[in-house]
Amino acid sequence: MVNYKGGQSMYYSSGNYEAFAKPEKPEGIEKKHAYIVGSGLAGLAAACFLIRDAQMPGENITVFESLPIAGGSCDGLHDPQKGYIMRGGREMDNHFECMWDLFRSIPSIVNPGETIFSEYYKLNKEDPNYSLCRVTEKQGQDAHTDRQYGLNKNAEKQILKLMLSTDEELADKKIDDVFDEDFYKTNFWIYWQTMFAFEKWHSALEMKLYMQRYIHHIDGLPDLSALRFTRYNQYESMILPMLKYIEDAGGKIAYNTQVTDIQCETSPTRKAARYIAYVQDGVEKYLELTDDDFVFITNGSQGDGSAYGDQTHAPEITIKNGQGPSIELWKKLAAQDDAFGHPDKFFKDIKETSWESWTVDTANKQILSAIEKICHRDPLSGKVVTGGIVTAKDSSWLMSWTINRQGQFVDQPDDHCLIWVYGLNCWDDDGDYVHKPMYKCTGEELCQEWLYHIGIPVDEIDELAKQCNTTPCMMPYVTSFFEPRAYGDRPLVVPVGSVNIAFVGQYAETPRDTVFTTEYSIRTAMEAVYTLCNVDRGVPEVWGSVFDVRELIKAGVKMNDGKMIKEWPLPAAQKAAIAAAFKLINNTEISKLLIRLGAAEKKDFAPIVEMPKVKVEVTSRVSELKDSKTAKIGAGVTVASLMAIAALLHRKKS
Ligand SMILES: Cc1cc2nc3c(=O)[nH]c(=O)nc-3n(C[C@H](O)[C@H](O)[C@H](O)COP(=O)(O)OP(=O)(O)OC[C@H]3O[C@@H](n4cnc5c(N)ncnc54)[C@H](O)[C@@H]3O)c2cc1C
């Protein structure tokens, strides 16, 4: 139970008892109003939760959006001049608990009678996502990483150390502070870095949270079978239905309206927003606020300052470090109270937080056939194509590309394929075909580099790139939330003492969840609405797989590329401990569990593996315990924990 202010609370739940509940209407909700800054997923989700769960009249809800379009960083746009633009394609998970909680109530637009959730569920059941070629090299050849992690002893030790470190220990630490080349040369890092867009200078704390949050996906990471996708781009599949839901209920979206300031009365025990200043279609306006006027603020946006190019123009970033509409508002708030966070931690260096993506639009048969050769699927079948990203591991730009189900846009011509490409290294190095750094390239040049890495013969690349239409986008702050941070740099969703202020989106602090996800924005929105409006229903907790011994054992086996515990390359002392443990758990539910999960086999338990060097010690220890039932039970429990930790990491913290 998280108590933020007198009498009001928000609590987490798991299981489906609370999931099926419709909360009581909060007392006095008709008299309250909500002003939401930002129409990204967080802002729109806040509006939806206000309508569905807080049961606030829709007419009382206003969303301010500085752009002429909703959706923020969750996009998909067909620009008649430039072409199709997808800044990103959102990889999603079955355990985005708050998102599915919401989307079961939002009707689909393209499939009457379905919700966003039911549409997505059926689609991903019928056409599950998985990759048939995750990594290439040498111009489109399969690099045969073959679902292996290839972790060496030192890399495993470093992963263990990170996993067991506390959040406090990892405050302000970089990934490079906890890993070295032994780790960076593994397949694990290739998969991890390119799937989540982590750089070595990013937050070690966030990396740990990711490992814990997605421990249940260790098995599905190498071939991306852990992922699920919407049918169309996320603007059409998610944002448009949310907008319709809000507007049908009477909610208003005020476009071209930039909130420039929110002034608050603050003390250590009480914080209240008192007025909002905004510029609407060029006109300055003010709105006075009472305690009954709730303000939900998207503080910071990874999409701020996005610069678009086209087939013949490179995108040009025009903002400087720290500039951007959402950042400037957050800075003004942060100047009023330390509890409102430290935006400078996230937006101080565009070079550290940017990358570029581009959308290639092609109907060229030779290109389609080169794609099919790599991903072993017909790109125009309308079904899963690459099954997530394909990474060209020898690309100097560290380029990855993906093709989701075509058409990705409702209006896309049947014979066209849209490819999303991105590169992490956009500033310094020339391409392998194009002799320029990525950020200086036009759409056509970016396309050339991609064609090179999918194996198009070098003498045909220039001509084929001309036949495609490619739209690039530089995002100066796309990974700004991955910058090293400490507790307090992000404001709590509802700061202590707040009566009407909540922070939503990727730069608000909520425990255990990970940023750069659609879920994070929706979760913070749900927590914000439930807290400020006193909605008496549990917010689903972050999926607890890291606390599930089964998931830990499975992860341990997977991280050892399928090897059973006895085959793990452990020092003699640890092998001895495991051998002793195996004796103690022989013929128990724990030994059965290990066998079931592929961590051991029947014959491991009787007799146990011989460990000559330590045999004497083990034997005497076992004989001490073997007659005592209590000791056996106690040992069983200990062993379960030991197995779990050993299975996951099989190195003790050094
Ligand atoms: C390239 C890319 C790839 C991604 N890949 C994935 C993925 O694979 N899986 C996944 O789960 N998620 C992914 N995401 C993340 C996910 O899409 C975003 O985290 C999420 O959409 C953010 O939503 P938000 O509402 O928190 O913020 P934003 O979408 O950034 O929205 C903020 C909105 O608020 C507006 N705004 C801000 N300040 C003001 C102001 N002062 N006045 C008025 N308006 C304001 C902005 O204009 C913007 O529209 C990806 C995002 C990108 C960009």
The ligand as an SDF file (V2000), in Angstrom:
LIG
                    3D

 53 58  0  0  0  0  0  0  0  0999 V2000
   11.8480    4.7210  -31.8770 C   0  0  0  0  0  0  0  0  0  0  0  0
   11.0580    4.1700  -30.7490 C   0  0  0  0  0  0  0  0  0  0  0  0
   11.0060    2.8180  -30.5430 C   0  0  0  0  0  0  0  0  0  0  0  0
   10.2780    2.3130  -29.4770 C   0  0  0  0  0  0  0  0  0  0  0  0
   10.2300    0.9600  -29.2820 N   0  0  0  0  0  0  0  0  0  0  0  0
    9.4800    0.4570  -28.2820 C   0  0  0  0  0  0  0  0  0  0  0  0
    9.3420   -0.9190  -28.1110 C   0  0  0  0  0  0  0  0  0  0  0  0
    9.9320   -1.6970  -28.8570 O   0  0  0  0  0  0  0  0  0  0  0  0
    8.5560   -1.3880  -27.1200 N   0  0  0  0  0  0  0  0  0  0  0  0
    7.9020   -0.5620  -26.2810 C   0  0  0  0  0  0  0  0  0  0  0  0
    7.1610   -1.0330  -25.4150 O   0  0  0  0  0  0  0  0  0  0  0  0
    8.0340    0.7810  -26.3910 N   0  0  0  0  0  0  0  0  0  0  0  0
    8.8080    1.2910  -27.3640 C   0  0  0  0  0  0  0  0  0  0  0  0
    8.9410    2.6340  -27.5090 N   0  0  0  0  0  0  0  0  0  0  0  0
    8.5170    3.4670  -26.3820 C   0  0  0  0  0  0  0  0  0  0  0  0
    7.1200    3.9510  -26.3870 C   0  0  0  0  0  0  0  0  0  0  0  0
    6.6240    4.1490  -27.6710 O   0  0  0  0  0  0  0  0  0  0  0  0
    7.1500    5.2750  -25.6310 C   0  0  0  0  0  0  0  0  0  0  0  0
    7.8620    5.0990  -24.4390 O   0  0  0  0  0  0  0  0  0  0  0  0
    5.8200    5.8090  -25.2820 C   0  0  0  0  0  0  0  0  0  0  0  0
    5.0620    5.9050  -26.4580 O   0  0  0  0  0  0  0  0  0  0  0  0
    5.9960    7.1470  -24.5740 C   0  0  0  0  0  0  0  0  0  0  0  0
    4.7490    7.7120  -24.2880 O   0  0  0  0  0  0  0  0  0  0  0  0
    4.6330    8.9730  -23.3170 P   0  0  0  0  0  0  0  0  0  0  0  0
    3.2510    9.4240  -23.3890 O   0  0  0  0  0  0  0  0  0  0  0  0
    5.1810    8.6170  -22.0120 O   0  0  0  0  0  0  0  0  0  0  0  0
    5.5980   10.0600  -23.9260 O   0  0  0  0  0  0  0  0  0  0  0  0
    5.5980   10.6710  -25.3710 P   0  0  0  0  0  0  0  0  0  0  0  0
    5.0400    9.7190  -26.3390 O   0  0  0  0  0  0  0  0  0  0  0  0
    6.9380   11.1890  -25.5950 O   0  0  0  0  0  0  0  0  0  0  0  0
    4.5190   11.8140  -25.3070 O   0  0  0  0  0  0  0  0  0  0  0  0
    4.7010   13.0170  -24.7730 C   0  0  0  0  0  0  0  0  0  0  0  0
    3.7130   13.9320  -25.4690 C   0  0  0  0  0  0  0  0  0  0  0  0
    3.5390   15.0630  -24.6850 O   0  0  0  0  0  0  0  0  0  0  0  0
    3.6330   16.2080  -25.4790 C   0  0  0  0  0  0  0  0  0  0  0  0
    4.1290   17.2530  -24.5990 N   0  0  0  0  0  0  0  0  0  0  0  0
    5.2140   17.1770  -23.7860 C   0  0  0  0  0  0  0  0  0  0  0  0
    5.3730   18.3260  -23.1130 N   0  0  0  0  0  0  0  0  0  0  0  0
    4.3600   19.1210  -23.4950 C   0  0  0  0  0  0  0  0  0  0  0  0
    3.9890   20.4450  -23.1210 C   0  0  0  0  0  0  0  0  0  0  0  0
    4.7200   21.1350  -22.2600 N   0  0  0  0  0  0  0  0  0  0  0  0
    2.8780   20.9470  -23.6640 N   0  0  0  0  0  0  0  0  0  0  0  0
    2.1270   20.2240  -24.5200 C   0  0  0  0  0  0  0  0  0  0  0  0
    2.4600   18.9960  -24.9330 N   0  0  0  0  0  0  0  0  0  0  0  0
    3.5620   18.4540  -24.4070 C   0  0  0  0  0  0  0  0  0  0  0  0
    4.5990   15.8220  -26.5820 C   0  0  0  0  0  0  0  0  0  0  0  0
    4.4400   16.6140  -27.7220 O   0  0  0  0  0  0  0  0  0  0  0  0
    4.1980   14.3860  -26.8230 C   0  0  0  0  0  0  0  0  0  0  0  0
    3.1600   14.2840  -27.7440 O   0  0  0  0  0  0  0  0  0  0  0  0
    9.6150    3.1760  -28.5920 C   0  0  0  0  0  0  0  0  0  0  0  0
    9.6610    4.5480  -28.8220 C   0  0  0  0  0  0  0  0  0  0  0  0
   10.3830    5.0440  -29.8730 C   0  0  0  0  0  0  0  0  0  0  0  0
   10.4310    6.5190  -30.0930 C   0  0  0  0  0  0  0  0  0  0  0  0
  1  2  1  0
  2  3  1  0
  2 52  2  0
  3  4  2  0
  4  5  1  0
  4 50  1  0
  5  6  2  0
  6  7  1  0
  6 13  1  0
  7  8  2  0
  7  9  1  0
  9 10  1  0
 10 11  2  0
 10 12  1  0
 12 13  2  0
 13 14  1  0
 14 15  1  0
 14 50  1  0
 15 16  1  0
 16 17  1  0
 16 18  1  0
 18 19  1  0
 18 20  1  0
 20 21  1  0
 20 22  1  0
 22 23  1  0
 23 24  1  0
 24 25  2  0
 24 26  1  0
 24 27  1  0
 27 28  1  0
 28 29  2  0
 28 30  1  0
 28 31  1  0
 31 32  1  0
 32 33  1  0
 33 34  1  0
 33 48  1  0
 34 35  1  0
 35 36  1  0
 35 46  1  0
 36 37  1  0
 36 45  1  0
 37 38  2  0
 38 39  1  0
 39 40  1  0
 39 45  2  0
 40 41  1  0
 40 42  2  0
 42 43  1  0
 43 44  2  0
 44 45  1  0
 46 47  1  0
 46 48  1  0
 48 49  1  0
 50 51  2  0
 51 52  1  0
 52 53  1  0
M  END
$$$$
